[in-house]
Amino acid sequence: MWKTVIKIVCTILFLTALAKYRFLYILSRTWKRDFRTYFRICKALPIFIKIKLSQKPVYYYLDELARKHPQKTAYIFEDEAWTFSAVKEFSDKIAIYFEREGYCKGDSVALLLNNCPEYVCIWLGLSRIGVVAALINTNLANDPLIHSLNVAKCKAVIFGENFCESVSSCVERRLNIKCYQYNRKSQTTQITENCTDLAKSLDSVSPDERLSNYNITSTDPLLYLYTSGTTGLPKAAVINHNRMILVKSFIALLISNPENVILYCPLPLHHGGGGLMGCGHALLWGATVVNKTKFSASNYWKDCAKYKCNVAQYIGEMCRYILSSCPEDNIKHPVKVMFGNGLKPNIWKVFQQKYKISQVFEWYACSEGNLCLLNLDNKVGSVGHIPPYLQKYSSLQLVRYSEESSEPIRNVDGFCMKVGENEPGLAIGAIAVNKRFEPLEYTGYVDAHETKKKILHDVFVKGDEYFNSGDVMSRDEIGYYYFVDRLGDTFRWKGENVSTNEVETVISNLIGFKDVMAYGVEIPGTEGRAGMISIVHDHTSMDMDFLLSSCKRNLPSYAIPIFVRFVKSSSLTSTYKLKKFNLKSEGFNINVVTDTIYICNPAVGKYEVLTPKLYSEINNGTIRL
């Protein structure tokens, strides 16, 4: 009896000592890292608290900068320089004009423009009267564009001269929307029929006119950013002023003296990376931001040198393209810090060393969610860290999930199960009951039903709620997090979220409503997943040229399938959904797949049968997709 008790006590003491040893072991490896992180957080925390307490809108910070530094350059675009005073004046004119037009707090207006300084000024001006700008992806046309206008309940659309045809097509099918055409400098571009010439209309507006008081606070909606939310067609995610202003404290974590930054931002402004993180440097800190019409790998470092940029933005694909386009060593540029998301581990160190970048800040966030991580110490492949001894207090948790259903796996008691170290898990974020000092609240979508669909209930205890990110991550023993994959019905390609539902619907309509299964497949050394479809159809009777040309007319360029597989039949799940699990696993591997596969070969610009030679060239990087 006593021997048994002694054994139990000794076992408990041993395990306790082991746990303490493990804690000390981890602490010995992480204390320097964690101390540096705490120091940065202490620097940013007062800024965050002040922001939360003041509840000021975004334009308040811009107005303060325009008052203090009216002639300082806020935005550089090509050979144009916009001062803070000019940004304020243009945004004021937008606010006054649209107030005259009858728009008021709670309305939404779509913005379909290529990158330019006016882009930011327009949505900033609309926010002064409480009108929410829906930032439309410039690749959209036809049904996807109409869907985006409908889902955000837009009363009007402001569009550039490059989008006359797309907007005209939508107006013919959706007549209850007012159109404002904004021609930047071209006086030769004709104003589309039944559209208002916005540039001309603004000429008659004085920025000194007084606006009504709309009592805008930081909790009011500022923008709608479109996201597939990892499932289905694009949804309008609500970005309130708080979410944008959080960038101010976020930047304080990254950079000392952010007001002295000249940031190179070639990202599209309808994206969170460019529109919030990029533009936020100017609007919130008084930095200078250099925008481009579009990203150019060969001009990336040339532009940074030309504009004397000391900080630059990226997405993972950009870095790979830059490495390929700028292979020479000793490229001269002043950039010391870069930040972004999606940088592949296999090129991280090479990129950083080749171009002499002192610090790379990789981050993870989702437009509509409450999760955010930041890699502050150049850990290759990581999106950030949470010390293991603080993990149980974190709002971010990783839980086990089903690869087939993409849903969390629950135990016999009905609760979710946390994953272990280095085990992939579904990333979820706790939704706080008291949101006043929640660092990043779940703002959800315009559609309340879609917002509720992303909330998990009774996750670890009865009554708790978590945001389901739809993203898979893993965590190592010292608390570093790594992005693994995206679940659900979207995948990432060319820096864009591709909706498989949208691709399936469009292509099924084109080929007589045959079964179409769309999914993403991995290509060695390539960021994201390339689009692939499997069609229940005889490939000998399919006009592949027609398929490609029709896809180009009806889908965004990044959503056009790279691979097309023809299968004899399809199978359904118990909920009558087409099964894709095995198709995803097999991918375009012709050593496994016996069906005929076509590839959209960029060298010839059309679909060709995937031969062993082409397959080998794709895998060794000879063919770049």
Secondary structure, 3 states (H helix, E strand, C coil): CHHHHHHHHHHHHHHHHHHHHHHHHHHHHHHHHHHHHHHHHHHHHHHHHHHHHHCCCHHHHHHHHHHHCCCCEEEEECCEEEEHHHHHHHHHHHHHHHHHCCCCCCCEEEEECCCCHHHHHHHHHHHCCCCEEEECCCCCCHHHHHHHHHHCCCCEEEEEHHHHHHHHHHHHHCCCCEEEEECCCCCCCCCCCCCEEHHHHHHCCCCCCCCCCCCCCCCCEEEEEEECCCCCCCEEEEEEHHHHHHHHHHHHHHCCCHHHCEEEECCCCCCHHHHHHHHHHHHHHCCEEEECCCCCCCCHHHHHHHCCCCEEEEEHHHHHHHHHHCCCCCCCCCCCEEEEECCCHHHHHHHHHHCCCCEEEEEEECCCCCCEEECCCCCCCCCEECCHHHHHHCCEEEECECCCCCCECECCCCCECECCCCCCEEEEEECCCCCCCCCCCCCCECCHHHHHHCEEECCCCCCCEEEEEEEEEEECCCCEEEEEEECCCEEEECCEEEEHHHHHHHHHHHCCCCCEEEEEECCCCCCCCEEEEEEECCHHHCCHHHHHHHHHHHCCHHHCCCEEEEECCCCECCCCCECCHHHHHHCCCCCCCCCCEEEEECCCCEEEECCHHHHHHHHCCCCCC
